[in-house]
């Protein structure tokens, strides 16, 4: 099997044999960014054989570009030609436990008749990744690297995490978690860059990277970051699940919200020390307000329920532009970029950790790496408390208000400034986030649309006032 798969990785007909299977399988994956548009073809960026122990199975690492009709960048979905990372297992016979992972059986080509399946679902296959990082291996264009200060012992049993969205993760022996990035772009990736910078500053709020996977380009250019290995926070509960649990029990969440505010401020402070900060002056702030207004116009054109509130929402953005015209400035720095309760882990000791520094995957990498005011992260968390409160019936608005206030107070305890003392910029960011949520829910989860619309009504009324 191994020799056959090695030949398959280099075979010119490999992609042609897999294409009919990928056309069906790839758009069904939650992490596929181009939903709603047909796939018109594929091109193979790279194929590498990763050889597991024994000879009963094999694993192909594929970087595949999916071609789709072009859409405007503001649509929030993929650009044409997005590159995806696939770990493709190959077996003569697929055991019943792996049946749900089956991609299909190619009818022709170098893998004809064999079972091709999602490799991360196979513990034997996913163990290859950890062993390669442990050995600091170089396989073809793939480089497995790591932090020598975090030794990786042999024999850690892998299990795939089921709560997956834009990427896929495997836990190894409750010691490490490996996040495999699915949509791949060249360049410095914030999900590796920022945790490394925070580790250098000694920030305890973010698990330090223990290893990472890179792919070298064919010619001149920046490497692709393909995955990051970090310590697994044992017994931790993500903030969203914890908030819902305590809401259901009518328990007071404000102490945890205050502690989360302190943790957020600690991360922001460490990032400001580790990486450059800039000053946003009139021109940049005007562009920021214009971008928010454009996103509102796009969303209102797509979601009729948003249109009655558009004038009030625009006034929030006009207020920001007005401060810019008066000469007001703000400091911008690297931030999390997509902060919400689900990006936070609460450990049994009571400590909070922040994870997933990828930023919003729909945005270009260069945009995600731009310095921004910390209030953008804070607005995202305030919206997350509101989401949790509206997940119960009737909505727990007092719970949300108390958590939002506690979070801001906790942030102020560490940062020395309360986010609520910057009401114009905070409201603009919260409004921009709510508009994004309306468009997302209208497209993907219509039943959830009342949640952001409730915030839209509040924000529109407040901005108009």
C-alpha angles and dihedrals in degrees: 000000000000095000091046093052092045088056090045092056090059096036114116090219096056097099094041090056093048098042098086089051095046093049088063101034106039100059089052093061115101091226094055104114100197100068116156095031127088121249106237098186149323136243126196115237096178141342122198130175114230106194116214122204112284128011106264094093141015139201130222121199109210134186105196128180115215113206119213137164112282120254131184113281092238090065088088096229135096127308116232114280100029113179118228131194116226130184103201121192120205125201137161090224124020115219117230093251089063096044093103089056095057115128093180146268116280113233094211142006131059094321097043112154096006124117112253114196145163102284098205088068090063114079091204091054097043090049087067091068095055093045090051091052091046090052094042086232129188113207116176107305092344121103120194109198137169153167111279089207090068107060118203115214123213125254101038106158114231126221126178118237114235099204097082131153125156093358141022130246139198125196117213115208093320085287105092137014122208118204114203111204110222106190106054129203128170120252142052107331118214093216088068100024098055099044089048090051092047091048089053089054091049093242107168094197096080124054106244117239112259095184144350142198123229135180120211117223122243093243138004113332145086122303122253117245105220105172147351130218116207136169112277114238101228118223092003123149121208114244095244094056091043093051093049091048093052092043090055090052093044090238125158110260097177096097089055091044090052091049090049090053089054091049091050091051091049091054092047091050093050092048090051089055095044101046136031123277126209137197118244107218133182099292096048093044091050090052089048092054092045091052091052091050092049092051090050092051091049093049093046090052090054101038115047092193089066097055100082090058098045097096092054092045093050090056089064090058092044089054090055092049089049092056089049090052089052089057100259114156135193133202115242127198140157111296138176092266100204105041120169138133093276090061092059130079124206112204126208087254090062096251122135124224127191119219141174104050092179094112121214103336093210092064123082115265093242090055092049090054095052118112111254137176113277088234088079091067091044092052090052091054093047089054089050092057088051091051092052091049091053093050089080129063118264095027114252096229094159089053090053093047091050093048093047091051093046092049092052091046091051090049091052091052090065104026096044092229131079115231089220090069087072098058098157097054093037092052091046092053093044090049091049090051093049090051089052089050092052092054093045095049093045089055102038112015111021091174089065095051094100090064098066091032089062088056091045090057091050094045094045092051092046094047092048090049 
